[in-house]
Amino acid sequence: ELRHHAHGTCPGSSPRVGPRLWYTHYPAGYLIPYAVLFRVGLDSMFAVRMLSLLFSMGALALMYLVFARITSPRVSFLAVLFYTLSIPFIGYADSLANQPIDDLLRFGFMLAVVLATRADRPDLRKRWMIAAWVMEFLLSLTSFDSVFFIYAWLIGWDLLEKRGFRWRMYLIFALAPISAHGLQFLQNVWYLGWSD
């Protein structure tokens, strides 16, 4: 179900990628919800665009919640409005690109970290940190670049909150992209063999 969007990388340098249409050059996790739609028979462009819009609207709601907890509801509303009217958001909000689900997972991760650091009970703190780790893992299955952003945000948030540089926690969070990208590497080896 995922091959409809896979165009390979460069048939010249790796001839078995392009012609066989195996998706190896970017994490393909963002295509899984669309593949599920196709599997259940909802393969129209309308269904795909509606799912992307659902992800995008969910991301805006999470963005509002994150910024409202950090600043104020008024500032949060203005930030979300500004982002909603931006060319990147408008261009990708209803597309089959990875942007809609990336936004959803990025803002979900940010909200989970904020809730974890501001939770008054240790059990809640732990639950929100586990939720953040899972969101980082899922985000790593859909994107390379977003992982760098949320890592910078995680460390920056700790410094802003005067929590110090918690390198052990950062190592634990590093296991999420290492695991996800490792799975993609193993998938590529399975598809193409060691030579490609």
C-alpha positions as CSV (number, residue, x, y, z in Angstrom):
1,E,0.0,0.0,0.0
2,L,3.0,2.3,0.4
3,R,4.4,2.0,-3.1
4,H,2.0,4.5,-4.7
5,H,4.1,7.4,-3.3
6,A,7.6,5.8,-3.6
7,H,9.7,6.9,-6.5
8,G,13.1,5.6,-5.3
9,T,16.2,7.8,-5.2
10,C,18.6,7.5,-8.0
11,P,18.4,4.5,-10.4
12,G,21.9,5.4,-11.7
13,S,23.7,4.9,-8.3
14,S,21.4,2.2,-7.0
15,P,19.6,0.6,-9.9
16,R,17.4,-1.7,-7.7
17,V,15.8,1.2,-5.8
18,G,14.1,3.3,-8.6
19,P,12.8,0.6,-10.9
20,R,11.4,-1.6,-8.1
21,L,9.8,1.4,-6.5
22,W,10.8,0.6,-3.0
23,Y,10.6,3.5,-0.5
24,T,14.1,3.7,1.0
25,H,15.3,7.2,1.0
26,Y,13.1,8.9,3.7
27,P,11.2,7.5,6.7
28,A,7.9,6.3,5.3
29,G,6.0,6.2,8.5
30,Y,3.9,9.1,7.6
31,L,2.4,7.1,4.8
32,I,1.0,4.4,7.1
33,P,-2.3,6.2,8.0
34,Y,-2.9,6.7,4.3
35,A,-2.1,3.1,3.5
36,V,-4.6,2.1,6.1
37,L,-7.2,4.3,4.3
38,F,-6.4,2.6,1.0
39,R,-6.6,-0.8,2.6
40,V,-10.1,-0.2,3.8
41,G,-11.2,1.1,0.4
42,L,-11.0,4.9,1.0
43,D,-8.6,5.6,-1.8
44,S,-10.1,8.8,-3.2
45,M,-8.1,12.0,-3.1
46,F,-10.9,13.5,-1.0
47,A,-10.3,10.9,1.8
48,V,-6.6,11.5,1.7
49,R,-6.9,15.3,1.9
50,M,-9.5,15.0,4.8
51,L,-7.1,12.9,6.8
52,S,-4.3,15.4,6.2
53,L,-6.6,18.2,7.2
54,L,-7.5,16.3,10.4
55,F,-3.8,15.9,11.3
56,S,-3.2,19.6,10.5
57,M,-6.2,20.8,12.6
58,G,-5.1,18.5,15.5
59,A,-1.6,20.1,15.2
60,L,-3.0,23.6,15.5
61,A,-5.0,22.6,18.6
62,L,-1.8,21.1,20.2
63,M,0.2,24.2,19.2
64,Y,-2.4,26.4,20.9
65,L,-2.3,24.2,24.1
66,V,1.6,24.3,24.2
67,F,1.8,28.0,23.8
68,A,-1.1,28.8,26.1
69,R,0.8,26.9,28.9
70,I,4.0,28.7,28.1
71,T,2.7,32.2,27.6
72,S,-1.0,33.2,27.6
73,P,-4.1,32.3,25.7
74,R,-4.0,35.6,23.8
75,V,-0.4,35.2,22.7
76,S,-1.0,31.5,21.8
77,F,-4.0,32.5,19.7
78,L,-1.9,35.0,17.8
79,A,0.9,32.5,17.3
80,V,-1.5,29.8,16.0
81,L,-3.2,32.4,13.7
82,F,0.1,33.5,12.3
83,Y,1.1,29.9,11.6
84,T,-2.3,29.0,10.1
85,L,-1.9,31.9,7.6
86,S,1.7,31.0,6.7
87,I,2.5,29.7,3.2
88,P,4.1,26.5,4.5
89,F,1.0,25.5,6.5
90,I,-1.5,26.4,3.8
91,G,0.6,24.6,1.2
92,Y,0.9,21.4,3.1
93,A,-2.2,21.2,5.3
94,D,-4.1,19.0,2.9
95,S,-1.3,17.3,1.2
96,L,0.2,13.8,1.2
97,A,3.5,15.2,2.4
98,N,4.8,14.3,5.8
99,Q,4.2,17.9,7.2
100,P,0.6,17.4,8.6
101,I,1.6,14.4,10.8
102,D,5.0,15.9,11.6
103,D,3.3,19.0,13.0
104,L,0.9,16.9,15.0
105,L,3.7,14.8,16.5
106,R,6.0,17.7,17.1
107,F,3.4,19.8,19.0
108,G,2.3,16.7,20.8
109,F,5.9,16.1,21.9
110,M,6.3,19.7,23.0
111,L,3.1,19.6,25.0
112,A,4.0,16.3,26.7
113,V,7.4,17.7,27.8
114,V,5.8,20.9,29.1
115,L,3.2,18.9,31.0
116,A,5.9,16.6,32.4
117,T,8.1,19.4,33.6
118,R,5.2,21.2,35.2
119,A,3.5,18.2,36.7
120,D,3.3,18.2,40.5
121,R,3.2,14.4,40.9
122,P,6.1,12.1,40.0
123,D,3.8,9.5,38.4
124,L,2.3,12.1,36.1
125,R,5.7,13.4,35.3
126,K,6.8,9.9,34.3
127,R,3.7,9.3,32.2
128,W,4.1,12.5,30.2
129,M,7.8,11.8,29.6
130,I,7.0,8.3,28.3
131,A,4.3,9.9,26.1
132,A,7.0,12.3,24.8
133,W,9.4,9.5,24.1
134,V,6.7,7.6,22.1
135,M,5.9,10.7,20.1
136,E,9.6,11.2,19.3
137,F,9.8,7.6,18.2
138,L,6.8,8.0,15.9
139,L,8.1,11.3,14.6
140,S,11.4,9.6,13.8
141,L,9.5,7.1,11.7
142,T,8.1,10.0,9.7
143,S,10.9,12.5,9.5
144,F,14.6,13.2,9.7
145,D,14.7,16.9,10.2
146,S,12.0,17.2,12.8
147,V,14.0,15.0,15.2
148,F,16.8,17.6,15.3
149,F,14.2,20.4,16.0
150,I,12.6,18.7,18.9
151,Y,15.9,17.7,20.4
152,A,17.0,21.4,20.3
153,W,13.7,22.3,21.7
154,L,13.9,19.8,24.6
155,I,17.4,21.0,25.7
156,G,16.3,24.7,25.2
157,W,13.2,24.1,27.3
158,D,15.2,22.6,30.1
159,L,17.6,25.5,30.1
160,L,14.6,28.0,30.1
161,E,13.0,26.2,33.0
162,K,16.4,26.2,34.8
163,R,16.4,22.4,35.1
164,G,20.0,22.1,33.9
165,F,21.6,19.9,31.3
166,R,20.1,16.5,31.9
167,W,22.4,14.4,29.7
168,R,21.1,11.1,31.0
169,M,17.5,11.9,30.0
170,Y,18.8,13.2,26.6
171,L,20.5,9.8,26.0
172,I,17.3,8.0,26.8
173,F,15.4,10.3,24.3
174,A,18.2,9.6,21.7
175,L,17.2,6.0,21.7
176,A,13.9,6.9,20.0
177,P,15.4,8.2,16.7
178,I,18.2,5.6,16.9
179,S,15.6,2.8,17.1
180,A,13.3,4.3,14.4
181,H,16.1,5.1,11.9
182,G,17.7,1.7,12.7
183,L,14.5,0.0,11.7
184,Q,14.5,1.9,8.4
185,F,18.1,0.9,7.8
186,L,17.2,-2.8,8.5
187,Q,14.2,-2.4,6.1
188,N,16.5,-1.1,3.4
189,V,18.9,-4.0,3.9
190,W,16.0,-6.4,3.8
191,Y,14.7,-4.8,0.5
192,L,18.1,-4.2,-1.2
193,G,20.7,-6.4,0.4
194,W,24.0,-5.2,1.8
195,S,25.5,-4.2,-1.6
196,D,22.9,-1.5,-2.3
